[in-house]
Structure formats: C-alpha cells, structure tokens
Amino acid sequence: MKIKQIINYLLVALLAIQLVSCDNKEAIDSPFSGTPTERLNAKEKELNDLLMSSELGWKAVYFTDNTQLGGFTHLFKFKDGKVDMASDFNNDTSIQSSEYDIILGSTVSLVFTTKNRIHLLSDSNSFPIASLQGKGYLGDFQFLYYGQENGEIIFRTSRSFQEVRFVKAKATDWTDLAQSRLMVPNVAGATTRPLFRLLEINDGTKVSQFDFNFTSASRFATSNSIETGSSVTNNIGIAYTPTGIIVSPAVKVGSQSLSAFTYDAATGNFNATGTAGVSASIKYSTKPLVLTDDFKGVVNGPRLTYAYINGDLKGAQTNSLLFNNLVAAAKATLLPTQDFNRISLIFNDPVNGTFIQYSFTGGKGAINHYLIAKEDPVNKTIKLTDDGWSMATPPAFLADIDKQILDPAGLYLKKEKFTIRYSNTIYTFTSASSNFRMTTYAL
C-alpha cells in the first residue's frame, strides 16, 4: 500500500474516533434528556403544577393589541382542569368557572377550552369600534408557554404572538376588579370638568404638551404633540386599576418609561412620577390646546351646511355627554313614533340667511331658528344670536339645546381628521364655556 493511502486511512480513522467521542460527550453533557415527546410531557407537567401552585391564583393584564386597544385585567385560579375566572371587561366582575387544558403541539399551550370571561375578547360579533367589526377585541384563549421569570409565567398568544405575563394574585386583587370599574368614568372625563384634555410630560428641563382623546369602548387614547412641526405621538392603551390606570406602551420621558398613573380626585388629573424631576400628567384644559382657523370664511362665505344626522352620528365619540343628554331629553317630549332627524347649522342661505333647522321623523315638521352670525377672530369662535323663529312661540322642548348653540362665549369649529360611515368631512361645534359638543357632517 502506498504511503499516501496509508496516511488517508489514518486520517479517516482518527476523524471517526473523534466524532464518536463527541457524540458520547454530547449524550452525557446535553441538557435535553429524553426524547422530544418526553421533554414536552415534562414541560406539560411543569406548567400544570405551576398554574396550581399559587394559592390565590394568577393575575394578568391582557393588552390584546396596544396599537388600538387597551388592557383587560383577568384573574385565574386553576385546579385539576377547572379554572375560576373573573375580569373587568364590564361591570360583571363575578367569579365564573370553566375548564382548561394543557395541550402539546410544537410547544406546550394553556387553552381555555370552555367559555368564560377570556372568550369575551375573541368574540368576533362583539367589537368596540367600527374598524374592528368582525374581529372583536383581537383576543385569544390559547397561550403558548415560554417559561418563568422572577416568579412570573411568560406566555405568548397563539394568534398574534403577543406577550402576556401571569403574576401571583393577592387576595385584594379579586375585590379590586370592582373597584377598578369605578375608575372608568374618571378616565372618560367627568361632565363637571372641561371637555378638553392634554398629556403633559416633563423631562426635568422641558415641559411638552400633547392633545389627549380617549375612546372608552376601546380603552385607547390618541395623543399628538401640539408643537409646530413635531410628529411625536403618545398613543396608548389603558387598563384600569383601583387607584388609576396602567398604560401600554409606557410613556417615554427622556430615558425613563412611565406606565402607572395615579388618579387625583381633587383635580381629575392622572399623574405618573419618575426620578430627577421626570413626570407625566393627563389633565384638563378650559380650551383647546390649539385653536384652529376652521371658523374663518364660514360667516361671510358661500352657503354652508353642517348637520348632525341622528341616524348616523348618534354614537359619535366626539359628541359630549351633555349634548347626548339634551337630545335625549328633547326626544322624550316627542310622540313615540317621532325622533330627531337632523340638527343643521346653515350659513349664508340666499333666502333665509343663517339659521338652525331642527327636523324630525314621524311626520313632525321642521322648525327653523334664524340667527345673526359673527366671527370672533381674537378667541377664534363663531358667535350666534337670536333673529326670530319660524313659529310664533319658540318651542320649549328645544330651549336647552338652542341655548348651548347660542352660547354668548361662542362656538369653536374644528375640522376633524376622521370620518364616520361616509366620506363627508366631520366638523365639531364646541361651546367655549360649557361641555357641549356636537358632531356634524359637512354637506
């Protein structure tokens, strides 16, 4: 045999010995003992034991999608395939029982197999805003197990891979759910306080302000910088607590992140405090943060119509509670077969000038209130004063609505950035001195 062949055989033999040695070492040193199935079975038992290990159960604040929805607090107590569950999804915070299972797939999953509170978030027939029609609250009821960290169980949802953490519950957590529901009207904004709100952040050297608009149904707030040329936003999902709110994503203030805001009943503010002078606060303002020029050209321009159409705009989030209550009170005086059709503000009509037209369904005739309109360029409002009615005696059932529209302080007019049902531009008329705000289409 040639010397070159001998050397090649020796090299192959040495390589084979080394591979066998490595395989043996890997078998001895490998952290993965057993077959893949055995490892999954061990993981299944680990999770089930862990779920039952907390005497008072587990708590999870579940933000299904914090780009458009807020968070929902759930409590769970597991025992041998049964789970007691409660949530703050609505005012029913009672404990309800159902079943769960630990299933094996590509990984180990916790699945809530029979209907309970968690399924309210995945019901496609129940949705908080029009854009989520057919999608519900984007929730899930299958959670992939990803281990533990600092006493917390880490899951990711099956559909969206959203992280959800279970933390050990305290006895007070089960009673706190009802207390958290009491925070809902404080976040929505009390009728006794101004309509306008802002998010103010202080990084220790500079104070910045953002407008703040909260949608109760989705538990979500949009917040944009009012500084000229700035595109900074702090759009956040909100979860309720007995003392305030938790926001996600956290509000960034310099290098710090603030997520827990405490409610101050005296001012109605929600305050979060960091270190070194860093803070954030959701607070009220007596007027819009930015006064628009949308009022210009309305009083002395062409014929313009802005109409609140009851069938389409009754549920608009921009209608204030005061406006909704006044419309409901006026409707209560009508016959059962009648309802509001429109409240139209018509400017510069060639025949009737400027007037409000109240129209109705059910055969009731329209009523016009003729007006004198003026611009207030200093306060950037439109001021409307009485110039007679289309009937001999002003209708008493419209007096309270009419009084708000003819507010001596004037009305702010704002062109909104959203649409409702149709492509028509949305404008809001807001009293400069009260909590009256009416949503209209530009027609």
N, C-alpha and C positions, 0 to 999 in steps of 0.2 A: 504494500500500500504506500502510495506516495506520501511524503511528509505533509504536503498541503492538505490532503484529505484527512489525515490524522488530526491535524490542528482543527479543521472544521468540525469533525465529530466531537472533539473535546469541548469546543465552544458550545455546541448544541446540548451536550450532556450537562455542562455547567449551568446553562440557562434553564434547563428543565428542572434541575435541583433547586435553583433559586426561586422559580415560580411555585413549586410545591411548598417550599419553606414559607413564602409569602402567604399562600393560601391557608396554611396551617396557623400562621400567626394571626391572620385576619379572623379566622374562625374562633381563636382564643380571645383576641382583643376586641372583637366587634361589640358595639353597644346594643346591637339589634339581635337579641337572642330569639330563637324560634322562627317559625315561618311567618310570612306576611299575614296570614289569617290568624295565627296565634297572637301576633302583635296587635292586630285590630281588636281581637277579643279582649286582650288585656286592657286596651285603651277604652273599650266599651265599659268594662267593669270599673275602671278608674273614674270615668265621667259619672256613671250612675252613683257610685259611692260618694263622689264629691258633691253631687246635687243633693243627696240626702244627709250630708254631713252637717249642714247649717241648721241648728235647732229652730231658728226663727225665719228660715228661708233666705231668699235672694232678692235683690233689688236691681232693676235695670232701667235706665233712662234711654229709651229707644228712639233715636233720630233716624227715621227711615230714609230721608234724603234732605240734608240740611241746606240744599240749594233752593228749596222751595217749600219745605215743611219743617215744623217744629218737632219737639220731642214729647214722648208719651211715657210716663212712669208706670212700670209694671212690677208687681211683687209675686213671687212664686214660692211655694213650699211643696217639695217633692217627697213622695213616699211610695215605693213599690209600684210604680207605674201610674200612680194617681198624683194630680197636682192641684193644689188650691191656688187660685189666682185672683188678683184684683188690679185695677188700673184707674187712671184719672182721665180716660178717654172722654167720659161725660160725667154727669153727676151721680151715676150709679157706681159707687166705689165699693160695693159689697163684694164679699169673697165668693167665688164660684168654683166648682170642682169639675175636673175633666180628666182626660188621660194623656199620658205622654209615652214616648218610646225612644230608645237609643238604637239607631239603625247603623248598619255597616254598608259603606259604599267605597268610594275612593278614600274616604276618611270617615271618622265617626261623627254622627249627627244627633242632635237633640231635636225631636219632632213632636209638636203638639198635635196629637192625632185626632182629638175630638174638639168640637167647637168651644171656645172660651174667649176671654177678653182680647187676647192677642190676635184673634182672627178678625176683629173689627178693622184692623189696619190693612187687611188683604182683601176685603170685600170690594169687588170692582163696582158694585152697584151703589156704594156709599163713597162719595168723593167731596172734598171740601171746596174746591174751586173748579170752574168750567174747564180749565186746561187739563185737569186730571180725570175728566169724565171717562168711565170705563177702566180706570186704573186704580181707583180707590186712594188709599193713603200710602201706596207703594210698599206696604209691609210684607213681612214673611213670617212663616211659622215653622221653618226648618232652619236650624242654626248649626253650622259646622264647628266642631270643637277644635280649638287651636292651643289648648294648654292653659297654664296658670301663670299669674304674675302678681306678686305681692298680695296673695290671698284672693285675687280676683280670677274669675273664669273668663277666658277670652273666647268669643265666638265670632264667626263671620256669617252673614246671611247667605242663604243658598242662591238667591236670585241676583242680588246687587253686590254681594261680597262686602257689605257694609259691616264695620266692626261694631260689636255690641259686647259690653262687659257686664257680668253679673258680680255684684259686690254683696257681702253678707248683710242681710237685713237686720235692723234693730226693731224692738217691739214698737217703738214710736212710728216707724215707717208705715205700719199698717193703718194707724189712725191718722197719719199725716196726709194721706191721699185726699180725704175730705177737706182738710184744711187747705191743701193746695188748690182745690177748686174755688175756694173763696178768694184766691188771688186773681182769678180770671177777669173780673170787671176792673180791677186796678190796672191791669196791663192794657185792657181795651181802652181805658180812659173814662173817668167819671164825667157825667153830664154837668156836674157842678164846676168842672175845670175847663180851661180853654181847649179849643179844638186842635190847636197847633202844638206839635211836639218836635223835639230835637234830640239828637245824641251828641253830647259834648264830651270830648276827650282832652285830657291834659297830660302831656308827656313830661311835665316838670318844668318846662321852659316856654311852651306854647300851648294855647287853647285852640282847638279846631272844632267846628260845628258841622253836623250832618242833619239833613231833614230826616224825619222818622215817621214811617207809615206802617201801621200794624194791621194785619188781617187776622181776625180772631179765628175764623173757620180753619185756616191752615196753620195757625200759630207761627206765622212768619212775618218778619219785618224787613222792609226795604229802607235803606239809609244811604243817602248820597251826599258827598261834600258840597257845601254851598260856596266854596271858594272858586272864584273865576278861573277857568282853565284846568281845574282839578277833576280827575275822573275817579278819585278814590271812593270806594263804597265799603259799607259795613253791613251787608245784607246777612241776616241771622235768623236761624230757627230758635224758637223759645220753648222752654219747658218750665212748668210751674213748680214752685216749692211753697211750703207754708210761710216762708219769710220773704219771698221774692221770686226771682227767675234764674234759670241757667240758660246761657246762650251757646249756640254752636253754629258756625265756628266761633271760637273765642274772639273778642275784640282785641286787635293788636294795638298796643300803645307803646311806641318805641320798641324796645326789645322784650317787653312784657306782654303776657296774654291774660286778659280778664274775662272770666266766664260766669262768675257768681255775682248777681246784683241783688242788693237788699232793698226792700220797699220802705220808703219813709212816708208814713201816713199823713204827716203834717203838710208836706209839700206835694205829695203824689209822685215824687221822683223815685227812680230806681238807681242805686249808687253802687259802684264797684271801686275798690281801692287796692292799688298795688303798693310798691315801695318807692322811695325817693321822690315823693310828690306826684306819682302817676295815679290817675283816676279816670273814671268814665261815669257818665250820668245820663239817664234818659229823663228829660224834664219837659215842662210845659212852656209855651210861649204865647203871649197875648196877641201876636200877629204872625203872619207867615215869615219865615226866615228870609225869604227872597220875595220881594214884591215885584210881580211881573208887570209888563206893559200891555197885557192882553186886553185891558179895558179901552185902550186907545182906538179911536175910529168907530166905536160902537154907537155912541150917542149921536154923532153928526155924520155918519156914513150912510151906506145904502140900507135897504130893508134887510134886517137880520132877524132870524128866529132861533131861539134856544128853548127846547121843550123837554120837560120831564114827562116821559111817557110811562104811565104806571105799569103797564103790562110788561115792559122791558127793563125798566130801571128801578123797580120797587126794591130789589135786593142789592142794589149797588153799594159796595162797601164805603163809597165816598159820601153817601147820604148820612147825615148826622142822625143820632138818635132823636134829637129834638125835632128835626124835620119829619122823621118817620112817625113820631108820636102825634104831631099836629095833623098830618094827613089822616092817620087812623081816627083821631078824634072827630075830624070833619066828616069822614066817611060814615061814622056811627050815626050821624044825623040824617043820612040819606035813606031812601027806601031799600029794603033787602035786595031788590033787583038792580039797584044802581051802584055805581062806583065811580071813582075818578078815572078819567081817560088821560087828560093832559093838564099840566100847568105850563103854559107857554109865555115866555117873555119875548115880545115882538117890538122891535125898534124901527122907527122911521118908515112906518107904513104910509103910503101915499094918501090914504083916506083917513085912517084913524090915528096916525102918529105913533107914539109909543104906548103900549098897553100890556096888561096881563090878561090872558084869556084862560079861564078855568072851564074845561069841558068835561063831560061826563058820559058814561054809558047808561043804558037803561031808559033812554028817552028823555032824559033831563037836558034842557037847553043850555048852551054855553053862556057864561057870564063874563063880561069884559070890565076891567078896571083901567080907565085911561090915566096916563101919567105924564109928568114932566120929568125929563131925564137930563142930568148934568154930570159932567166929568169932574172929578176932584184930582187934579194932577199931582198935588202935594202928597196925599195919602194913597193915591193910585186906586181909587174906588169909583164906582158908579152910584150916584145918589138919585133916588126916585121919590117923587112927591105926588100927592093926590091931584087928579084933574077931572074927577067925576066917574060915575058908573054907568053901565048900560041899563040899569034898572033904578027906579026911583029911590028905593031904600037899600043901602049897602047890606049884603047878606051877612047875617051874624055868624053863620057857621064857617065863613071864610076869614073872619076877622083876625084870628091869631096867626094864620099863615101869612095873610096880607101884611100884617104889622111887621113881620120879620123881613119881608121883601122890601118894604118901605122903611127899613132901618135908617134913622137920621144920620148914623155914622157911615152909612154906605155899604156897598157890597164889593167884595173882592171877586174878580173874574179870573179864572185860571184855565188855560188850555192844558188838559191832561195828556199823558203820554200813552194811555191805554185805550182800548176800545171795548165795547160791551155788545156782543151779539152781532152788530152791524159795523160797517166800516166808517160810519159817521164819527167825526171828531167829538170827543167828550169835553164839555166845559162844566166847571163847578162854580156856583154862586155861593159865596160865604159871607155871612154877616160880619161886619167889622167890630161888633160889640156883643155878640151872643154866640151860642153854639149851634146856630142854624146853618146848614149847608145842603144845597140841592144839586143833584147831578142831572145834567141835561145833554141832549144831542144838539149839535148844530145842524139845522135843517135848511 
